[in-house]
Amino acid sequence: MKNLLLWSALATLFVVTLGLAFAAEPPKEKNMQKVIGIGGLFFRSENPERLSKWYETHLGISLVPTSYDQQPWYQDAGPTVFAPFEKDTTYFGKPEQSWMVNFRVADLKAMVAQLHAAGIAVDEPRSYPNGDFARLHDPEGNPIELWQPREPK
């Protein structure tokens, strides 16, 4: 009888422990589809043709193709941060500014020097644990952040 009680207690403990272990795991989504990247960034402009040319000339972003024979801008694979901000943030600058783009760069110092040589004002780069950043604005005042990610240790 003692063995039966012991086995019963052990079995109950096992079932309870097993149940707790499964309860601690969040339910797994089966075959959840996820987006795989950003396919475009669309925004209003006072002069889209002039602004597109500025981005091509100074940041190397290809113009939107005008035929299927042309290729759009391709970016290197890497980290992308997707982060909504509070409506009253001052991080983007002007209160009416509702977006800011952050571009990854391979060599921030060289990019900043290139922009300065073209007469474009760029804030002094700042270092953070996740990389180095510099801020500038396009000709229409839209904020741009340049980011050279720090290699993970």
Salt bridges, closest charged atoms under 4 A:
GLU25 OE1 - LYS28 NZ 3.42
GLU56 OE1 - LYS53 NZ 2.92
ASP132 OD1 - ARG150 NH2 3.42
GLU145 OE2 - ARG135 NH2 3.46
